[in-house]
Amino acid sequence: MESVLLEDNPHWNNSNAYKHFVNREILPQALSFLGAKQIVALIGARRVGKSTLAKLMINELLKTSDAKNIFFINLEKPEFIPYKNDASYLGTIYESYLKLTNPDLSKKVYFIIDEIQIFKNWEVFIKSKYENSNIKFIITGSNSSLLSSEFASMLTGRVLKLQVHSFSFMEFLIYKKIAFSTRLEQITNKIQISRAKDEYLKWGGYYDVISSNDDMLKKDTLKNIAEDIIFKDIVPRYSIKNSSQIRDLFYYVVSNGTTSINYTTLAKKIDIDAKTIKEYINYFEDNFLLNTISAYHTKLSQQIKSAKKLYLSDNGFLNLGINRSQNNGTMLENAVFVVLNTICNEVTYIKENYEIDFRCDTTLYQVSYKMEDEKTRTRELRAFGTFDSDGGYKHKVVTYDERGVFESVEMLSFEDFVFALARNSQNHRQ
């Protein structure tokens, strides 16, 4: 046990253990939660950087707290697997930590538990300590229902949730050491930013992918990430007997990213009944592999019943489809969704006489790789007026690299779309 604890907590002997970690945009928000009593829950797919974010938080805590009052444990370690059905073993781990380090219990202890969903009934242990001790819990988990059914009865109101995503485009530029914080830098580094955009649209933002220069290795890494989520999280959690069937379904739906799902039609094509397909897609969504969005409607019941459109949580997964080549329009539309999904209260699409790709709060978005052709412009722009005749929404078209204003509609390149949202968010905070 002691060797496992030491392995997970190098900061006890080395205060610089996490200095080399790549910073994340969400870190300030995560740090702002540390002063509250509530449990901080970092949720997101495997390998998006939840553990890294937790260690970045440790790095900041070391400035004001004794290293031995900060305890990190990864429950996926082989040594803990035999005890995953015994929540009381979490207490054993904690007692071993106390004996090994002898922390100052008159001060706050920061207890970070990585991949907590590995242990069944873990919330029983958390609640027992939460009420009667000076422990600040930071937990990570790889499925969204971690904060619904399991928390609903025991920890309601005691949790501050943060969803962690793979690298955003701006984090990707920072990783690439490409300056973009001012308009001058954006213009000066225009070519570098454009090349980075091409790479990001194709490969997404998983660190293990973008840190490789080998395209075959990138694709293999993405496949490993997806199959780890399917076989290590989804299959055991939902007791799925035919694991190859759900894996094959994932690769099939990846090939249909950014399109509407018809469960009945899909069932006929791949010989899985429609009810099972719907359940499996819900599992994919619960474990952050993909997202589905509904058609906007003023009546919630109609919105729930509407056909769903499917988007991948990271553009890199588009490489895993059964199609031989990727579609530029699909990559751009999926990337725009990924951005909007992190900032909008709810992302929907609109389909009446014409289709609008995304409705985000008070803005309507069309996504068009190119707008040079007059027919394309007419098709993309007329939908705005058809739906929004009274002009209650802002109208924007996100393109690959075209900019300007056309018939009062703002056209933005993908990078300008990202930078503009970041400026708006910063202005709102100020």
C-alpha positions in Angstrom: 0.0 0.0 0.0 2.7 2.5 1.0 4.5 2.2 -2.4 1.2 2.8 -4.2 0.6 5.9 -2.2 4.1 7.3 -2.7 3.8 6.6 -6.5 0.6 8.7 -6.7 1.9 11.5 -4.6 5.3 12.6 -5.9 4.6 16.1 -4.5 5.2 14.9 -1.0 9.0 14.8 -1.8 9.2 17.1 -4.8 7.3 20.4 -4.9 8.0 20.7 -8.6 6.5 17.4 -9.6 3.7 19.0 -11.7 5.4 22.1 -13.0 5.8 20.7 -16.5 2.1 20.0 -16.9 0.3 21.8 -19.7 -2.1 24.4 -18.3 -5.9 24.2 -18.9 -8.4 27.0 -19.5 -10.8 25.6 -16.8 -8.1 25.7 -14.1 -9.2 29.2 -12.6 -12.8 28.0 -12.3 -11.6 24.8 -10.6 -9.5 26.7 -8.2 -12.3 29.0 -7.3 -14.2 26.0 -6.0 -11.6 25.1 -3.5 -12.7 27.6 -0.9 -16.2 26.1 -0.7 -17.1 23.2 1.4 -18.8 21.3 -1.4 -17.2 18.4 -3.2 -15.6 19.3 -6.5 -16.4 16.8 -9.2 -14.3 16.8 -12.4 -16.2 14.8 -15.0 -15.3 13.9 -18.6 -14.2 11.1 -20.9 -11.2 9.0 -20.3 -7.9 10.8 -21.1 -9.3 14.3 -21.6 -7.1 15.5 -18.7 -9.1 15.1 -15.5 -6.1 13.8 -13.6 -3.9 16.4 -15.1 -6.3 19.2 -14.0 -6.4 17.7 -10.5 -2.6 17.8 -10.4 -2.6 21.4 -11.7 -4.8 22.1 -8.7 -2.4 20.4 -6.4 0.4 22.5 -7.9 -1.5 25.7 -6.8 -2.4 24.3 -3.4 1.3 23.7 -2.7 1.7 27.4 -2.5 -0.4 27.7 0.6 -0.8 24.1 2.0 1.6 21.6 3.4 2.3 18.9 0.8 1.3 16.1 3.2 -2.1 17.6 3.6 -2.8 16.9 -0.1 -3.6 13.3 -1.0 -4.1 11.9 -4.5 -5.2 8.4 -5.3 -6.0 6.7 -8.6 -8.6 3.9 -8.0 -7.8 2.3 -11.4 -4.5 0.9 -10.1 -4.5 -3.0 -10.2 -3.9 -3.1 -6.4 -7.4 -1.7 -5.8 -9.5 -3.7 -8.3 -10.1 -6.6 -5.9 -11.8 -4.2 -3.5 -14.0 -2.3 -6.0 -17.2 -3.8 -4.5 -16.3 -2.8 -1.0 -16.7 1.0 -0.4 -15.2 0.6 3.1 -11.8 0.0 1.6 -11.7 3.7 0.7 -11.5 4.2 4.4 -8.6 1.8 4.6 -6.8 3.7 1.9 -7.4 7.0 3.8 -6.2 5.5 7.1 -3.0 4.2 5.3 -2.4 7.8 4.1 -2.8 9.2 7.6 -0.3 6.6 9.1 2.3 7.2 6.3 2.3 11.0 6.2 0.9 12.1 9.6 -0.7 15.3 8.1 -1.7 18.2 10.3 -5.4 17.5 10.8 -6.0 20.8 12.4 -5.8 22.2 8.9 -7.8 21.2 5.8 -6.9 17.9 4.1 -7.4 17.8 0.3 -8.4 14.3 -0.7 -8.4 13.8 -4.5 -9.9 10.5 -5.7 -9.3 9.7 -9.4 -11.9 7.7 -11.3 -14.1 7.2 -8.3 -16.8 5.3 -10.2 -14.5 2.3 -10.1 -15.7 1.6 -6.5 -19.3 0.6 -6.0 -21.3 2.7 -3.4 -18.3 5.1 -3.1 -20.8 7.9 -2.1 -21.4 6.2 1.2 -17.7 6.8 2.2 -17.7 10.4 0.9 -20.8 11.3 2.8 -19.5 9.8 6.1 -16.4 12.0 5.9 -18.0 15.0 4.4 -20.3 15.8 7.4 -17.8 15.3 10.2 -14.3 16.1 9.1 -12.1 18.9 7.7 -11.6 17.2 4.3 -12.0 18.9 1.0 -12.9 16.2 -1.6 -12.0 16.5 -5.2 -13.2 13.6 -7.3 -13.0 12.6 -10.9 -15.3 10.4 -12.9 -15.8 9.2 -16.5 -19.6 9.2 -16.9 -22.2 11.9 -16.6 -24.6 9.9 -14.5 -21.9 10.0 -11.7 -23.7 13.2 -10.7 -27.3 12.1 -11.3 -28.6 8.8 -9.9 -25.8 8.1 -7.5 -25.6 11.6 -6.1 -29.3 12.3 -6.2 -30.1 10.6 -2.9 -27.0 11.1 -0.8 -25.0 14.1 -1.9 -27.6 16.5 -3.4 -26.5 20.1 -2.9 -23.1 19.1 -1.8 -21.3 19.0 -5.2 -19.8 21.6 -7.6 -19.5 20.0 -11.0 -17.0 20.8 -13.8 -16.9 19.1 -17.1 -13.4 18.6 -18.6 -13.1 18.4 -22.3 -10.2 17.6 -24.6 -8.0 20.6 -25.6 -10.0 23.5 -27.1 -8.6 25.1 -30.3 -7.1 27.9 -28.2 -5.4 25.4 -25.8 -4.2 23.7 -28.9 -2.6 26.9 -30.1 -1.0 27.5 -26.7 0.4 23.9 -26.8 1.8 24.7 -30.2 3.3 27.9 -28.8 1.4 30.0 -31.4 0.6 33.5 -30.1 -3.0 34.7 -30.7 -4.0 36.8 -27.7 -4.2 40.1 -29.7 -5.4 41.0 -33.2 -1.9 41.9 -34.1 -0.6 38.4 -33.1 -3.5 36.8 -35.0 -2.6 38.6 -38.2 1.2 38.1 -37.7 0.7 34.4 -37.1 -2.1 33.9 -39.6 -0.3 31.1 -41.6 0.7 29.2 -38.4 -2.8 29.5 -37.0 -4.3 28.3 -40.3 -2.0 25.2 -40.3 -2.9 24.5 -36.7 -6.6 24.8 -37.6 -6.2 22.1 -40.3 -4.6 19.8 -37.8 -7.1 20.5 -35.1 -10.1 20.0 -37.5 -8.7 16.6 -38.5 -7.3 15.3 -35.3 -9.1 17.0 -32.4 -7.7 17.9 -29.0 -6.7 14.8 -27.1 -3.3 15.4 -25.7 -2.0 11.9 -26.5 -3.0 12.5 -30.1 -1.7 16.0 -30.7 1.6 15.2 -29.0 2.4 12.6 -31.7 3.6 13.4 -35.2 2.7 10.0 -36.7 -0.7 9.8 -38.3 -1.0 6.1 -37.9 -0.1 6.4 -34.2 -2.7 9.2 -33.9 -5.4 7.0 -35.3 -4.4 4.0 -33.2 -4.5 6.2 -30.1 -8.0 7.5 -30.9 -9.1 3.9 -31.4 -7.6 2.9 -28.1 -9.3 5.8 -26.3 -12.7 4.9 -27.8 -12.4 1.2 -27.1 -11.2 1.8 -23.6 -14.4 3.8 -23.0 -16.5 1.1 -24.6 -14.9 -2.0 -23.0 -13.8 -0.6 -19.6 -16.6 1.8 -18.8 -19.7 1.0 -20.9 -19.7 -2.8 -21.2 -19.2 -3.6 -17.5 -21.3 -0.7 -16.2 -24.4 -1.8 -18.2 -23.7 -5.5 -18.2 -23.6 -5.7 -22.0 -23.1 -9.3 -23.3 -22.3 -8.6 -26.9 -19.4 -6.2 -26.6 -18.4 -6.4 -30.3 -21.9 -5.4 -31.3 -21.7 -2.1 -29.4 -18.2 -1.4 -30.6 -19.3 -1.9 -34.2 -22.3 0.4 -33.7 -19.9 3.1 -32.5 -17.8 2.9 -35.6 -20.9 3.0 -37.7 -22.4 6.1 -36.1 -19.0 7.8 -36.3 -19.4 7.6 -40.1 -22.7 9.4 -39.8 -21.5 12.3 -37.5 -23.4 15.6 -37.9 -26.5 13.8 -39.4 -29.9 12.9 -38.1 -30.4 9.5 -36.4 -33.3 7.3 -37.5 -33.2 4.4 -35.1 -35.6 2.2 -37.2 -33.6 2.8 -40.5 -30.3 2.2 -38.6 -31.7 -1.1 -37.1 -32.4 -2.4 -40.6 -28.9 -1.6 -41.8 -26.9 -3.1 -39.0 -29.2 -5.9 -37.7 -29.6 -4.5 -34.1 -33.1 -3.7 -32.9 -34.0 0.0 -32.7 -34.5 0.0 -28.9 -31.1 -1.5 -28.3 -29.5 1.1 -30.7 -31.1 3.9 -28.8 -29.9 2.5 -25.5 -26.3 2.1 -26.8 -26.3 5.7 -28.1 -27.4 6.9 -24.7 -24.5 5.0 -23.2 -22.1 6.6 -25.7 -23.5 10.0 -24.7 -23.4 9.2 -20.9 -19.7 8.4 -21.3 -18.8 11.4 -23.4 -18.1 9.8 -26.7 -20.7 11.7 -28.5 -23.6 14.1 -28.1 -27.1 14.3 -29.6 -29.1 17.5 -30.0 -32.8 18.0 -30.5 -34.8 20.2 -32.9 -35.8 23.5 -31.3 -39.4 23.8 -30.4 -41.3 26.2 -28.1 -43.0 23.1 -26.6 -40.5 21.0 -24.6 -42.5 17.8 -25.3 -42.2 18.3 -29.1 -38.5 19.1 -28.7 -38.0 15.8 -26.8 -39.8 13.9 -29.5 -37.8 15.4 -32.4 -35.3 13.6 -34.5 -31.8 13.8 -32.9 -28.6 14.9 -34.7 -25.4 13.3 -33.7 -22.0 14.9 -33.0 -18.7 13.5 -31.8 -17.2 14.9 -28.6 -13.9 15.3 -30.3 -13.1 15.7 -34.0 -10.4 13.1 -33.8 -13.1 10.3 -33.5 -14.2 11.2 -37.1 -11.1 9.3 -38.3 -12.6 6.0 -37.0 -15.5 5.9 -39.3 -15.9 3.2 -42.0 -15.7 5.9 -44.7 -12.3 6.1 -46.3 -11.9 9.8 -46.3 -13.2 12.6 -44.1 -15.5 15.3 -45.3 -14.3 18.9 -44.8 -17.8 20.2 -44.1 -18.4 17.5 -41.5 -15.1 18.2 -39.7 -15.9 21.9 -39.6 -19.5 21.5 -38.4 -18.5 19.0 -35.7 -15.8 21.4 -34.5 -18.3 24.3 -34.3 -20.6 22.1 -32.3 -17.8 21.1 -29.9 -17.1 24.8 -29.2 -20.8 25.8 -28.8 -21.4 22.8 -26.5 -19.0 24.3 -23.9 -20.6 27.7 -23.8 -24.3 27.4 -24.6 -27.1 26.7 -22.1 -28.5 24.3 -24.7 -27.6 23.6 -28.3 -30.4 22.8 -30.7 -30.9 22.8 -34.4 -33.9 24.2 -36.3 -35.8 22.4 -39.1 -38.9 24.0 -40.4 -39.0 25.0 -44.1 -35.2 25.1 -44.1 -32.6 23.9 -41.6 -30.5 26.0 -39.3 -27.5 24.1 -38.0 -27.4 25.5 -34.5 -29.4 27.6 -32.1 -27.3 28.8 -29.2 -29.2 31.1 -26.8 -29.9 34.3 -28.9 -27.7 33.4 -31.9 -28.4 31.2 -34.9 -25.5 29.6 -36.7 -25.0 28.1 -40.1 -21.9 26.2 -40.9 -20.6 26.2 -44.5 -17.1 25.2 -45.5 -17.2 27.6 -48.4 -19.6 30.5 -49.2 -18.1 31.5 -52.6 -20.9 29.9 -54.7 -24.1 32.0 -55.0 -26.3 28.9 -54.7 -24.6 28.0 -51.4 -25.0 31.6 -50.1 -28.7 31.6 -51.0 -29.3 28.2 -49.4 -27.5 29.1 -46.1 -28.8 32.6 -45.7 -32.5 32.2 -46.6 -33.1 29.9 -43.6 -32.4 32.8 -41.2 -35.2 34.9 -42.6 -37.6 31.9 -42.8 -37.3 31.1 -39.1 -36.5 34.5 -37.7 -38.7 36.9 -39.5 -38.9 39.4 -36.7 -35.1 39.5 -36.3 -34.9 38.4 -32.7 -31.7 36.5 -33.1 -28.2 37.3 -34.2 -27.2 35.6 -37.5 -23.8 34.1 -38.1 -22.2 31.8 -40.7 -19.0 30.0 -39.7 -16.8 29.1 -42.7 -13.4 27.6 -43.2 -11.6 30.9 -44.0 -14.1 33.5 -45.3 -14.9 36.6 -43.5 -17.2 39.6 -43.9 -20.8 40.7 -43.8 -23.4 39.6 -46.3 -27.0 40.8 -46.1 -26.5 41.7 -42.4 -25.2 38.2 -41.7 -21.7 38.0 -40.2 -19.4 35.5 -41.8 -16.5 34.2 -39.6 -13.6 31.9 -40.3 -13.4 29.1 -37.7 -10.5 30.7 -35.8 -12.3 34.1 -35.7 -15.4 32.4 -34.5 -13.4 30.9 -31.6 -11.6 34.1 -30.8 -14.8 36.2 -30.9 -16.5 33.8 -28.4 -13.5 34.0 -26.1 -13.6 37.9 -26.2 -17.3 37.9 -25.4 -16.8 35.5 -22.5 -14.0 37.6 -21.1 -16.0 40.9 -21.5 -18.9 39.2 -19.7 -16.7 38.2 -16.8 -15.4 41.7 -16.5 
